[in-house]
Amino acid sequence: MSTDAVGARAASAEANVSLHFMMSTAQGAFNFFAGLAILFGLWWAGVHLVVALDPSMTLFSGFGPVPAFRAIPTLWEEGVIQGAVWASGYRLGAGLLIAIAIGFPIGILMGRSRTFRELSNSPFQFLRMISPLSWEPIAVIVFAGWEQAIVFLIAIAAVWPVAFATAAGLAKVDPAWIKVARNLGARPRHILVQIIVPAIMFDFLTGIRLAIGVAWIVLVPAEFFGVRSGLGYAIEDARESISYDNLMAMVLIIGAIGYVLDTMTVRLIKRYSWHREG
Amino acid sequence: MSSTVAPAGTLSFPRLKSPGVRRFVYGVAGLLVMLVIWQIGTLLLHLDPGTRTFTTFGPIPTFEAFPVLWEEGKIQSAVAASGYRLAVGLFIAIAIGVPIGILMGRSKKFRELSNSPFQFLRMISPLSWMPLAVIVYTQWDQAIIFLIAIASIWPVAFATAAGLAKVDPAWFKVARNLGARPMHMLTRVILPAIAFDVFTGIRLALGVAWIVLVPAELLGVTSGLGYAIKDARETLSYNHLTAMVLVIGAIGYLLDSVCVQLIKRYSWHYSGQ
């Protein structure tokens, strides 16, 4: 096929792609909002059904979407949302950073050394399956304060996905690439930065996504006790003061933040995605 | 290949040529290394007079606690209570998640509309539902089962949908040509094809449920593994605590291994094109 024809094919394909992309984003946006609208509709219907069927549960209408959405501006003005997000965000960030700082090297070690991989397999698989919150009593004793204990819980839960994903990414690195790079005069530093890191980025980020998911599950119950800040505490506080609208508002906030974190990570993963040619 | 013959005066081990043997030996060795590290940590605690009380966290007191806990029946009752909640919660998650996943796989409209609400609901940390569940359900057991189900349903649904995407539409045409009814389609074509992905989803669901189970049992119930940990902590029986942590790890490991075996059993590939 002549280059002109190939170029024309490519150009029209690109135009089709951008039109398709435009239509798909408009379609995508519609689906996004329509889906959420259906969800909130079902939520509203569910609450009203419960109240209608059981008159003794009139308080239950406080769990509905309208009170929840009404509560959000109030909570924002009082600074409750910001304070909770900030406190939880710090613990999540610190815990994830430690998980990466420890998990990434462990993953590389697992990928590079067969002995380490075979020896560490059984203890890691065992430690991985200890439900993270089981460490809470021990963590509270070992660490001076609850803050550090919570960060520890998040780190111990998140380190496993990071380590295993890094090892999996390393397994995909073709040894031939390193030979070629060395032939072309690459120093170890170059090999690390130009070959290994880009190659394992996809799996590493997938591991981060899993780590965020696990950390997100662990964070809320870890904040039920011992601290007076954070998203988990805000939920407990709303429950104890019987402010169900505040409670559902915080549930919405938790879902929204989790969704944003996960979506951002997925974007990063797509950015670094690669396939073997041929 | 026979084992190497050693020259006189030297020791030599037979080659670990069987992969199963090798895996077993390294598996045991790895756990022993972990035990040694644990014991070293305990000795360090013993050296400092201020932390000497915490030596009960060590491996020897922990292993001494096992027979005691077993005789008192604490391990059995905790495992039974937690196991019941886990099993029922997972069963509900599968019973609802697999049909939803199949729907997501078969209907483009459903998949597109349900994507944003499912992604949003999925990212609500499961324990956030705790206060709501406690009010809706009269018994704590039901609330815990609800939490496990709502956490586990998403991996099952999404994995099922992914499995369905691998089903070749041609198989349906062939099956229909051969006279298959919808029931046959389901049991002979869809279910065997998606079994691999469904079990992968169940494995992920189990992992999530296992994380959710323990904190859910820290509040309001008087049975189960989470309660056993809280009880041990409140009575300052640190060796009981670590013993229960080991039990939790061991059971989690066992359940995960069962899932891995099931996944391998139902694994299939497209033959070369």
Interface residues (C-beta under 8 A of the other chain):
Chain A: Q27 N31 F32 F33 A34 G35 L36 I38 L39 V50 F60 F63 E118 L119 S120 N121 S122 P123 Q125 F126 L127 M129 I130 S131 P132 L133 S134 W135 E136 P137 I138 I141 A157 V214 W216 I217 V218 L219 V220 P221 A222 F224 L231 G232 I235 E236 A238 R239 L247 M248 M250 V251 I254 G255 A256 I257 G258 Y259 L261 D262 T263
Chain B: R22 R23 Y26 G27 V28 A29 G30 L31 V33 M34 F54 F57 E112 L113 S114 N115 S116 P117 Q119 F120 L121 R122 M123 I124 S125 P126 L127 S128 W129 M130 P131 L132 I135 V136 A151 V208 W210 I211 V212 L213 V214 P215 A216 L218 L219 L225 G226 I229 K230 A232 R233 L241 T242 M244 V245 I248 G249 A250 I251 G252 Y253 L255 D256
